Amino acid sequence: MKFLRDYDKALDTTVLSILEQNYAFGIRSINQSQAGDHEPITTVPGDSTLFPELTHAGTKDEARKIPQREVNASDLSWKDTIQDISSDDCQAAGLVNCVDKYVLKIGHYATKMESIIPHRNAHAYDAAIIATDISDSIFTRINSLRQPKMTKQVKQRALVDLFKCLKDQGYSSMKWSVPSNIRDSFDMLQLPIPSFDISPWDSGASTNLERGESYFHRCQVEISRLRFEIAMLGSQYMSLREMTLMQGYSDYILFMLCQQRCMIVTMIQAVANIDSLVHSYGSISDRLPIRQTELSKKTISFEKSLFTLTEGIRQLILLVRTSLPLFHSESIRGRVHDTVAILTSCASSIEENYAPCNGSLPITSTQIQHIGKNMACILDEVKSKMLSCMEICDGKLPMVIFDSCMSNINQTLTLARSFDKDDNASNSTATTDAERPKFELLSSLVQSTLIAVQTMCPNKSSNKPYAITCNKDGDQISSTLCQRHKDMLDEFKSLRLEKLYNEMSDASRTLISIHDNASLANEVSRSLYARATVNSFSLAKVGMQLVKTQLGDALFYFNKHSKFLYVLLRVFRVLVSKGFCSDDVSEGGDGNGNGDANDMKFEDDVEGTGMGEGDGKNDVTDELENEEQLLGLKGDDNKEAPSQERKELKEDDVDTGMEMEADFEGEKYDLPDNPDEQKDEKNCDNEEELDRVSRSSKSVVLCLVLLNIYSYCSQLGNGQR
């Protein structure tokens, strides 16, 4: 029942609350329903509160860590496998007109590539440096805003500068600048996830991918919370325009990160496919065995039988080990235990000495020799050890448990010995035009490799971290981050690695076909085509090292760009939730950090300080148009009224103030005696008498006019009036 209660509790827990606890904590509670539910913050939070998910709880942990650009020795070792083909070799094979300059000069191209690879700076690397500089600027600006007596206007200016920086780097805040799918969590989950299926070529690439993915997932949660707070809760500190800019810039950067992730997935898969194809030609020199299809089928059968044998031995070990407690004699138990050790060594010996290839073509002479000789010897040893185990367990365990393993050993050993035969290669030297190998495929493969490398190295390499461009006026300007991002995507798109892989596959199939049927070409032609194929694949392998270097820079950029978006989102969320955290009000701030008004100074000459209670020189009450403006300025404090004393206004203050119909608190004053008041009253009586006479005269005239109109209408006839 306890487990059921815990299970019910887990079912009632929302996913958003879990994400809030693990990612988006530190700013606003998930249960907060209004924007002003918390107390105002008067100090800028620390870095651990603003950016809790940064590595090592710091803001500049790996900011300036430059990825290693050393060339992998295993990749460049392929250059040593290139054996240049001379014109004499082509003439001896009768293929002078079939081999062009691209196939003959593969070794020269590989040497030139080797000199270019370590010194190339990618667009992605420059973009990563720009993103790192902006993040560092944000950290530095926040630290400067923590200084005492920092006013609200200075912090507002910092936000304006941040918006300007984002705009200058090419980011857009427009709503329709990104697809609507970016704002849909379900669509975001459909994006492919970058990962290395096998061990990566560089430890730094794996680290950058892992950190970039971590920041990317955090950004997804943070931006969801930011959208919710802006749409549902709003902010009592930020204007609608400021919040719109925050959301617009965040969505645009997230869109760029999604582009990076999809590009990285495509590039990793393409590089892995090419590497697997190149790896299959690692042990080829200049000759392949004949009947490749038949050898592939035999290899698959051998590997299946070998796997069955290994699994049978493992099951036998489990059975024998389980039966140990059934023996009461210590000597018998010790002998059976020795049997377990012998069987374990047999299984380990098979697994350690053979790596399955699953029948992948081409089947090389090295593989055939390893199966026919080395594995046959190992299987003989396993068979002899199995027989010794049967002798040890005779009379103690049923011999039937060994029958399956012995049968598998004999079958696997027979298949292994079938490989130890010389292939019947054709010694025919006749070669017709239709039977000549297709060197055009190899020439196209070499050209595609050269174009891909030329795309990444259009000019001489430069060690400058930023590329310098010119505007319309000819002034030198630094390239923006968004421009670098676009250049990176265009660069990887122009590589056309899919086309390169297809050409390599076609060349591989051609090589296998001429070695599958001995009548298609003579031995000299087959040997020459095999050597040219290996050279072409070696050149592609060297070119892939440059692609891997560029891809490593892209992963470095993905890491830094994701971190930059995370920092930006945390800053935006703090501003929306808590405002500018001002701690000085003497020059326009919100408070001094303690909630009092000790630093609030009201100068006597400031316009507007005479409204309500105050001792200012200028009374602005006369500037009010109605009493509602004054009623809204009165506080709710009910202070004890002072002793009622009769006061008399001065002559200059008699005409000031405003008459109020409502009950308005204030001090009472006696009006002074005015000697001219009686004269004013007499003048007023005379004026009123004249007004009455004037009104009577107007009434008489109006009556006469109406009578004349009525008389005129009566004379019209027919009763029409």
PyMOL commands that set and color helices and strands:
alter all, ss='L'
color gray80, all
select helices_A, chain A and resi 2-12+15-22+47-50+55-57+73-81+87-92+101-104+106-119+123-145+152-168+175-177+180-183+185-189+203-233+240-279+292-322+324-326+330-353+365-393+399-418+433-435+439-456+481-495+497-516+523-578+621-623+627-631+651-653+677-714
alter helices_A, ss='H'
color red, helices_A
select strands_A, chain A and resi 468-470+476-478+647-648+669-670
alter strands_A, ss='S'
color yellow, strands_A
deselect
rebuild
show_as cartoon
